[in-house]
């Protein structure tokens, strides 16, 4: 009798999560490590940091790695690029290039700490830069927080469903702006990083 594929991990043999910075890399490495062993069986999740620091360089590297993996006969079935707003000037170009290459996008505005805050509250404050939001998160929710060093996921994991619900609520609140022509990459705050978190937790 032919064996029926029963879950997502059998559909995805190899996944690349390419991150803009150390904070994103550490966060998704934590999620990867937290997955039950039976879910990771037959599945390879590569979490790495891009050599470039801006979104366009990140996407360009992801496309190169996609082609390289395919050429080696071990292609990625799914590739996610993870980056922040961070006032980078080439965000929209990066999004367009990623979509053209069939890459998945996990975006945070103004940076990933907004996503962390959403585990605790639904926050529509417009943070002007990354330092401002990092300070808010550290002072209000995670004393001693050090970007790229503090293991955040293990401390806020239990609130993940709250963050996902708040991200969905944010998308609904920004729907009218998007329909009027405002680009998602220009919204502040805005999040699509929840899609990658859900993808990993639903494996």
Secondary structure, 3 states (H helix, E strand, C coil): CCCCCCCHHHCCCEEEEEECCHHHHHHHHHHHHHCCHHHHCCCEEEEEECCCCCHHHHHHHHHHHHHHHHHCCCCCCEEEEEEECCCCCCHHHHHHHHHHCCCEEEEEECCHHHHHHCCCCCCCCCCCCHHHHHHHHHHHCCCCCCCCCCCCHHHHHHHHHHHHHHHHHHHHHCHHHHHCCCCHHHCCCEECHHHHHHHHHCC
